[in-house]
Amino acid sequence: MNWHERERLFFLGSAFAIGPALVFLPAFTQLVFHPTAPHAHVWAALLFPVLAAVEVFGVIQLVQSCVQRPFSLLTMLSFGALLVLLVIAAYTGIFLAALVERM
């Protein structure tokens, strides 16, 4: 795999992995915990499978970019994007646990 293919994997993977992770928590609180929009549960049933599919696609792209040899700047950037994704997942879990405790 050459540099341009790995670069494409990194750019697509980071956008598709981090974007839905950032959208998940606000969408979950607005559509499930405190539904304010009309037909919020229908929107949630349509939105969350799409977010999950895009997230999985992005993580697969990042992992493919991260494990390719030789070790280079793109490998480090892909690993950094995966760490950012881990931090987002951690604060999402903590925030959801706090919301559930408050209910």
N, C-alpha and C positions, 0 to 999 in steps of 0.2 A: 504494500500500500504506500503510495507516495504522499508527499507533504500536502498537496492540494486536496486529496481525498480525506486525509485526517483533519485538515482545516475545516472542510465542509461538515464532517461528522461532529466536530467540536462546536461549531457555530449553531448548527441545527439542534444538536443534542442539548446544549446549554439553554437555548431559548425554550425548547419544548419540555425540558425537565423543570426549570426554575419557574417559568411562567405559571403553569397550573398549580404548582406548590404554593405560590404566593396568592393565587386567586381562591384556593380551596377554603381557607378559614373565613374570610369575609362572606363568601357565598354560602357557606354552611350556617353561619350565624344568621344571615338575612333570610335564608330560605327554609331552614329547619328549626332553629331555636326560637327565633322571633319573626315568624313569617309576616311580612308587611305588604308584599306584592300580591295581587290577585293570582290565584292558582299557583302559589309558591311551591307546593309539593310536587306539582306536575313539572314545573321548571327544574326543581331539584332532581327529579327522576330522569330528566333528559340531560341535565348538565353534568352530573357527577360521573356517569359512565364515560362521557366524552373526555372529561378531565383525566380520568384514570387511564384511558387508552392513550391520550397524548403524553401523559407522564411516563408511562411504560415505554413508549416509543423514544422519548427523549433520553431516558436512562440507558436504554440499549445503545443508542447512538453514542452517548458519553463513554460508556464502558468499552465499546469498540474502539473509540479514539484513545482511550487510556491504556489499553493493554497491548497496543501495537509496538513493536520494536522498530527502531532504536529509541531509547529514552531521549526526549527532546522537550522543548518548551511547550508544545501542544500536549504532551503527556502530563506535564505538571499543571497546565491550565485545566485540563479535563479532570484531574484529580482534585484540584481546587474547587471546581464547579460541583463535584460530587460531595465535597465537604460542606459547601454552602447549602446544598440540598439536605444534607444531614442536619444542619443547624435549623433550617426552616422546619423540617419534620419534628425536631425536638421541641421547638417553641410552639408549634401547632398542637402537639400532644399535651403540653403543659397547660396551654390556654384552654383547650377543650376539657381537660380534667378540672380546671378551676370553674368553668361554666357549669359543668355537671354538679360539682359540689355546691354551687350557689343555688341550684334549683331545688 
